[in-house]
Amino acid sequence: MTNWFELEKKYYMRTFDRYPVTLVRGEGARVWDNANKQYLDFFGGLAVTVLGHSHPAVTKAIIEQAQTLIQTSNLYYTIPQLQLAEILVQNSCLQQVFFANSGAEVNEGAVKLARRYGKIKLGGAYEVLTVTNSFHGRTLAMTAATGQIKMQEPYKPMPEGFKNVEFNNLDALKLAIGDQTCAIMLELIQGEGGVNTPATGYYHSVRELCDRKGILLILDEIQTGMGRLGTLWGYQQFGIEPDVMTLAKGLANGVPIGALLAKEHASVFVPGDHGSTFGGNPLACAAGYATLKYVIENDIPGNSARVGNYFMTGLKSLQQKYSFVTDVRGRGLLLAMEFNKDIGPQALLQCLNKGLLVNKVKPNALRFMPPLIITEREADEALNILDGVLAGFVV
């Protein structure tokens, strides 16, 4: 039998600390390894498989499109691209769409759009404000946008044009805005930063601040969109509308795609300003259209809200049971459990051994991002495994 662990060490750049399992197939909220061991997936491919693994509607769309047309370039009209653009606009507050291949790419596109807006409408303003503990991608520019020093340090000097200010501090944002500011870029809930949500009213104040200063509000909904928080888009939870929104992860249920959406006044690109070879290709867009159509028609955000509340209640019960659990937070099916000690790595591996996939978002915290189609019964199964794991840390 091939030793996949050794093969990885030999051929693959060491950019990941992988978990000791080789996954070979999936169905719904479950995956199997090459020894046919079954796992309940509360990791979701990093919040990607919103409809679960190998969902029939998405699989059918991929097969049919792969047999028809995969790539043409954006110099030609293609039907899946325009179908996906239409359903996105008709079900959001935005009016224009551009497709790329990943979250990092569309965040780059959002910054380019904001700079173009600044050049045309703000006298050449180019600076984008972001906040601490944020995460916007791993390209060099998006590493600069990301408000985490540890991610920036290996690659300094950082590209200019970004200013990171304290998260959940409106005064810090106000002070940071200057003549060169063209936009504020935020995640509604900081996923990679630890599933963090600011104080009530923060986003309303940021929206008002952007309106008052005439700058754009960019919402990075790469992790919070597609029903993850219990509404189709995260901004609906907070009673605001962005000028620009970015999507990726769950948009095509695992097929690589990203979407940059903008309101009419912010959609300032003209031919030649931006582009992508593979972005918006028929295959990815067919998968995206099938995914989003199913999400909307089957009220997947509603299931995320219901089962998310149920799972949150179970996590809070474990918090009451185990004194070293200091916090349970999040919305919908983007949740985290924090500890007063750095047991995250051990807890993750013990969950893995017991057949549950979770994510270590920090050394002292676990993150849960299951498919949005999970049931209360599957939530109970995860809670039972987690309960058994946490019991092992009682001293």
Beta strands, then each sheet from edge to edge (+ up, - down):
strand 1: 23-27
strand 2: 30-33
strand 3: 38-41
strand 4: 96-100
strand 5: 127-131
strand 6: 162-165
strand 7: 181-187
strand 8: 216-220
strand 9: 244-247
strand 10: 258-262
strand 11: 325-331
strand 12: 334-339
strand 13: 356-357
strand 14: 359-362
strand 15: 365-368
sheet 1: 1+ 2- 3+ 13+
sheet 2: 4+ 10- 9+ 8+ 7+ 5+ 6+
sheet 3: 11+ 12- 15+ 14-
end
